[in-house]
Amino acid sequence: MSQETASTSRPASWKWWICGLLLLASTINYMDRQTLANASVRITRHLHLSQEQYGSLELGFGWAFAAGSLLMGWLADRVSIRWLYPAFVFLWSATGFATSLAQSYEGLLGCRILLGLFEAGHWPCAIKTTQRLLEPKDRSLGNSVLQSGTSIGAIITPLALHALMTDAPESWRPAFQIVGAVGLLWIVAWFACVGRGDLEVVPAPRDSISIWRVLASRRMVAILFIIAFINTGWQLLRAWLPKFLQEGRGYSETTALYFNSAFFVATDFGCLGAGLLTWWLCRRGISVHRSRTLVFLACSLLAALSLAAAVLPRGSMLLAALLAVGAGALGVFPIYHAFTQDLSPHHQGKVSGAGGVAAFILSPAHTYFGRLVDRTGSFDLGLAIAGCLPLLAFVVLVTMWGRRSHET
């Protein structure tokens, strides 16, 4: 089903090399996205922004991502991924570079909106690629490889910013320029590995299920709730962790940057571990669906340790709890992607696009998070809530997905 449209002349290892390229695309995607978060304290002070305004920057990104997901998902089902994917990488990289030129809140907001719009093309293209190349039993692992790139990008970014930023107030600008330029290297590698005839559009057969039936199904509704919860929790952690550490617990900028890298190392372990554990459980005779569900629950429980982190004082216990939260919060993503790939082999781009809308529909949470911090001076309640959202997603999964007509 997934491999029938892949190139038959390619060696078996080729599909995993492509997954490696997807990992690198995710890395670049998150480097562009995470540069703002890691320089957030520096930028908000330099441009005299309130916490609520910083939250509104994330809101603008999120809503642009949601709007762009519909268009990009539709395109992913109709345009060759070989050409569409690198076009998106070029556009979001150029926007990341342009962010370095922003001189005001309005300029920064405009760049953030465009970044969200163009980055929305990454997931429909990437998830459609793994669906096309991998069998169902391998998709959670392939998606883990793809998703782990987000952690790698987030690991690299704070280290790069620590090396690039000096005491000069505007030393954050070169970081956006350098990170933005990296995408050009990926485009070269993509065309070197993906040739003509690879990942071309395959028309849906006449007897295939229509996109409207897919979108109206109970499982699609479940998917929309699941991604809304897990992505909102993840985006809150991603965007606000540096501020929580520096302004909420009194860590220095240097310490916060180093820990932010460690945090995303933990998320990478969580992401890859979720895929490997699902793969291992399947090979132990447990059904694909049950394996995914068990791993989703385990990761959700880890993320819920945010309840402990919110009340812990500065120290090693707090940092250990945050590492566990990060591992769980990202570990649910490759499982979620695998569930979406079961819905339709011919409408994956549109399904991913609809998921992208749901992923950022709750983006106003960033503004409310910032408003809460402005009023109370504390990040604790927002942090606690963010980590518990994957558990809500798990409840939706077990109550709405239903029994499978057949187990694979």
C-alpha positions in Angstrom: 0.0 0.0 0.0 2.7 2.5 1.0 5.4 1.2 -1.2 3.5 0.6 -4.4 4.2 4.1 -5.5 7.9 4.2 -4.5 10.5 3.7 -7.1 11.1 0.0 -7.7 14.6 0.5 -8.9 15.9 1.8 -5.6 17.7 -0.3 -3.1 15.9 -1.2 0.1 18.1 1.2 2.2 17.1 4.2 0.0 13.8 4.8 1.9 15.8 5.1 5.2 18.2 7.5 3.6 15.2 9.6 2.6 14.0 9.4 6.2 17.4 10.8 7.2 16.8 13.8 4.8 13.4 14.3 6.5 15.2 14.4 9.8 17.5 17.1 8.5 14.5 19.1 7.2 12.9 18.9 10.6 16.2 20.0 12.1 16.3 23.1 9.9 12.6 23.8 10.4 13.1 23.9 14.2 16.3 25.9 14.0 14.4 28.6 12.2 11.5 28.3 14.6 13.5 28.1 17.8 15.9 30.9 17.3 13.3 33.4 18.5 12.5 31.4 21.7 16.2 31.1 22.6 16.8 34.8 22.1 13.4 35.8 23.5 14.7 37.5 26.6 17.3 39.4 24.6 14.8 40.4 21.9 12.0 41.4 24.2 14.3 43.7 26.2 15.9 45.2 23.0 12.5 45.9 21.4 10.7 46.7 24.7 8.1 44.0 24.3 5.7 42.8 27.1 5.2 39.1 27.9 1.8 39.3 26.2 3.4 40.8 23.0 5.9 37.9 23.0 3.0 35.5 23.3 1.3 37.3 20.4 4.3 36.6 18.2 3.7 32.9 18.8 0.0 33.4 18.2 0.7 35.0 14.9 3.0 32.1 13.9 0.5 29.5 15.0 -2.5 31.0 13.2 -0.4 31.5 10.0 0.7 27.8 10.4 -2.9 26.7 10.7 -4.1 28.7 7.7 -1.1 27.6 5.6 -1.7 23.9 6.6 -4.9 23.7 4.5 -3.3 25.1 1.4 0.0 23.2 1.8 -1.8 19.9 2.5 -4.0 20.3 -0.6 -0.8 21.0 -2.7 1.0 18.0 -1.2 -1.7 15.7 -2.7 -1.5 17.4 -6.1 2.0 18.5 -6.8 5.2 16.3 -6.9 6.8 16.2 -3.5 10.1 16.2 -5.2 9.6 19.9 -6.2 7.1 21.1 -3.6 9.2 20.2 -0.5 12.4 22.1 -1.4 10.2 25.1 -2.4 8.8 25.3 1.1 12.3 24.9 2.6 13.6 27.8 0.6 10.7 30.0 1.5 10.8 29.5 5.2 14.6 29.8 5.3 14.4 33.1 3.4 11.8 34.3 6.0 14.0 33.2 8.9 16.9 35.3 7.3 14.6 38.3 6.9 13.7 38.2 10.6 17.2 39.5 11.4 16.2 42.8 9.7 13.2 43.4 12.0 13.3 46.8 13.8 10.0 46.7 15.6 7.3 44.5 17.1 5.3 44.9 13.9 8.2 43.8 11.7 9.0 40.9 13.9 5.3 39.8 13.9 5.2 40.0 10.1 8.2 37.8 9.8 6.8 35.3 12.3 3.5 35.1 10.4 5.3 34.4 7.1 7.5 31.8 8.8 4.4 30.0 10.1 2.8 30.1 6.7 5.7 28.5 4.9 6.7 26.1 7.6 3.2 24.6 7.4 4.4 22.9 4.2 6.9 20.7 6.0 4.6 18.2 7.7 2.2 17.4 4.8 5.2 16.8 2.6 7.2 14.8 5.2 4.4 12.6 6.4 3.2 11.9 2.9 6.7 10.8 2.1 7.0 8.3 5.0 3.5 7.0 4.2 4.5 6.4 0.6 7.8 4.7 1.5 7.1 2.6 4.6 4.8 -0.2 5.6 2.4 0.4 8.6 4.5 -1.6 11.0 7.5 0.7 10.2 5.8 4.0 10.1 6.1 4.8 13.8 9.8 4.3 13.6 10.1 6.3 10.4 8.1 9.1 11.9 10.3 9.0 14.9 13.3 9.6 12.7 11.5 12.4 11.0 10.2 13.9 14.2 13.6 13.6 16.1 15.0 16.3 13.8 12.9 18.8 15.6 14.9 18.0 18.8 18.2 18.1 17.0 17.4 21.5 15.7 16.4 22.7 19.1 19.6 21.2 20.6 21.8 23.0 18.1 20.1 26.3 18.2 20.8 27.4 21.8 24.5 26.3 21.5 24.7 28.3 18.2 23.2 31.4 19.9 25.5 31.1 22.9 28.4 31.2 20.5 27.1 34.0 18.3 25.5 36.4 20.8 27.8 38.9 22.6 27.1 41.7 25.0 26.1 43.9 22.0 22.3 44.5 22.2 21.7 43.5 18.5 24.0 40.5 18.4 21.0 38.2 18.1 20.5 39.2 14.5 23.4 37.2 12.9 21.9 34.0 14.3 18.8 34.4 12.2 20.9 35.0 9.1 23.1 32.0 9.6 20.3 29.6 10.5 18.3 30.9 7.5 21.1 30.1 5.1 21.4 26.5 6.2 18.2 25.5 4.3 20.0 26.0 0.9 22.3 23.1 1.7 19.4 20.8 2.3 17.9 21.6 -1.0 21.1 20.5 -2.8 21.1 17.2 -0.9 17.4 16.6 -1.6 17.8 16.9 -5.4 20.9 14.7 -5.2 18.9 11.8 -3.5 15.4 12.3 -5.0 15.3 12.0 -8.8 12.7 12.1 -11.5 10.0 9.6 -11.0 10.4 9.6 -7.2 7.5 10.7 -5.1 5.4 11.8 -8.0 1.6 12.3 -7.7 -0.4 9.1 -7.9 -4.1 9.7 -8.8 -6.6 8.2 -6.4 -8.7 5.3 -7.9 -12.3 6.0 -8.6 -13.5 3.7 -5.9 -11.4 5.3 -3.2 -13.0 6.9 -0.2 -13.6 10.6 -0.7 -11.8 13.2 1.3 -15.1 14.4 2.7 -15.9 11.0 4.2 -12.4 10.9 5.7 -12.7 14.4 7.2 -16.2 13.6 8.6 -15.2 10.3 10.2 -15.1 9.8 13.9 -11.4 8.9 13.8 -10.6 12.1 12.0 -12.4 14.1 14.6 -10.4 12.2 17.3 -7.2 13.1 15.4 -8.1 16.8 15.4 -8.6 16.8 19.2 -5.5 14.8 19.8 -3.2 17.1 17.8 -4.8 20.2 19.2 -4.0 19.0 22.7 -0.5 17.6 22.2 0.8 20.4 19.9 -0.5 23.2 22.1 1.3 21.6 25.1 4.4 21.1 23.1 4.5 24.6 21.6 4.0 26.2 25.1 6.9 24.2 26.5 9.1 25.0 23.4 8.4 28.7 23.4 8.3 29.5 27.2 10.9 27.2 28.7 13.8 29.7 28.3 11.8 32.4 30.0 10.6 30.0 32.7 14.2 29.1 33.5 15.6 32.7 33.4 12.7 34.8 34.7 10.8 32.2 36.6 13.6 30.3 38.4 16.5 32.8 38.2 19.0 30.9 36.0 21.5 32.8 33.9 21.1 33.1 30.1 24.1 30.9 29.6 22.8 28.1 31.9 19.3 28.4 30.4 20.8 28.0 26.9 22.8 24.9 27.8 19.9 23.4 29.6 17.6 24.1 26.7 20.0 21.9 24.6 19.8 19.2 27.2 16.0 19.4 27.3 15.9 18.8 23.6 18.3 15.9 23.9 15.7 14.4 26.2 13.0 15.1 23.7 15.0 13.3 21.0 15.4 10.3 23.3 11.7 10.4 23.9 10.8 10.7 20.2 13.2 7.9 19.0 12.4 5.8 22.0 8.6 6.0 21.3 9.2 4.7 17.7 11.6 2.0 18.8 9.4 0.8 21.6 6.3 0.6 19.3 8.4 -1.3 16.7 9.7 -3.7 19.4 6.2 -4.3 20.9 4.9 -5.1 17.4 7.6 -7.7 16.9 6.7 -9.2 20.3 3.3 -10.1 18.9 1.3 -7.1 20.2 -0.9 -5.5 17.5 0.2 -2.3 15.9 -2.8 -0.4 17.3 -2.3 -1.6 20.9 1.5 -1.0 20.7 0.9 2.6 19.6 -1.7 3.2 22.3 0.5 1.8 25.1 3.4 4.0 24.1 1.2 7.0 23.8 0.0 6.5 27.4 3.6 6.1 28.7 4.7 9.3 27.0 1.6 11.2 28.3 2.4 10.2 31.9 6.0 11.5 31.5 4.7 14.8 30.2 2.4 15.1 33.1 5.4 15.4 35.4 5.0 19.1 34.6 2.8 19.1 37.7 5.8 18.4 39.8 8.1 20.8 37.9 5.7 23.6 38.5 6.1 23.4 42.3 9.8 22.4 42.5 12.3 25.1 43.4 15.5 25.8 41.4 17.7 22.7 41.5 18.5 19.3 40.1 15.1 17.8 40.8 13.4 20.5 38.8 15.8 20.0 35.9 15.3 16.2 36.0 11.6 16.6 36.0 11.7 19.0 33.0 13.8 16.5 31.0 11.2 13.8 31.6 8.4 16.2 30.6 10.2 17.0 27.3 10.8 13.3 26.5 7.1 12.5 27.0 5.8 15.7 25.3 7.5 14.9 22.0 7.3 11.1 22.2 3.6 11.2 21.4 4.1 12.8 18.0 5.4 9.9 15.9 2.5 7.8 17.3 0.0 10.5 16.3 1.4 10.7 12.8 1.2 7.0 12.4 -2.5 7.1 13.3 -3.1 9.8 10.6 -1.4 7.6 8.1 -4.1 4.9 8.6 -6.9 7.1 7.6 -6.3 7.4 3.8 -3.5 6.5 1.5 -4.6 9.0 -1.2 -5.5 12.1 1.0 -2.5 12.2 3.4 -1.6 15.7 2.5 -5.1 17.0 3.2 -5.3 15.0 6.4 -2.0 16.4 7.6 -3.1 19.9 6.5 -6.3 19.5 8.6 -4.1 18.3 11.5 -2.0 21.4 11.1 -5.0 23.6 11.5 -6.0 21.7 14.7 -2.4 21.9 15.9 -2.4 25.7 16.1 -6.1 26.4 16.6 -5.4 26.9 20.3 -2.5 29.3 19.7 -4.2 32.1 21.7 -3.0 30.0 24.7 0.4 31.8 24.2 -1.2 35.2 24.6 -3.1 34.0 27.7 0.1 32.4 29.0 1.9 35.7 28.7 -1.0 37.7 30.2 -1.0 35.3 33.1 2.7 35.8 33.7 2.3 39.6 33.4 -0.4 39.6 36.0 1.0 37.0 38.5 4.7 37.1 37.8 4.7 33.3 37.7 5.1 30.7 34.9 4.1 27.8 37.1 0.4 27.3 36.4 0.9 27.6 32.6 3.7 25.1 32.7 1.6 22.6 34.7 -1.3 22.8 32.3 0.9 22.5 29.2 2.4 19.2 30.4 -1.0 17.6 31.1 -2.5 18.2 27.7 -1.1 14.9 26.2 -3.1 13.0 28.9 -6.3 14.7 27.6 -5.3 13.6 24.1 -4.9 10.0 25.4 -8.5 10.1 26.8 -9.7 11.2 23.4 -7.8 8.4 21.7 -9.2 5.6 23.8 -12.8 6.9 23.8 -13.2 8.0 20.2 -10.9 5.9 18.1 -12.9 2.7 18.7 -12.1 -0.9 18.1 -10.4 -1.7 14.9 -12.2 -3.8 12.3 -9.0 -5.6 11.9 -5.6 -5.5 13.7 -2.4 -5.1 11.7 
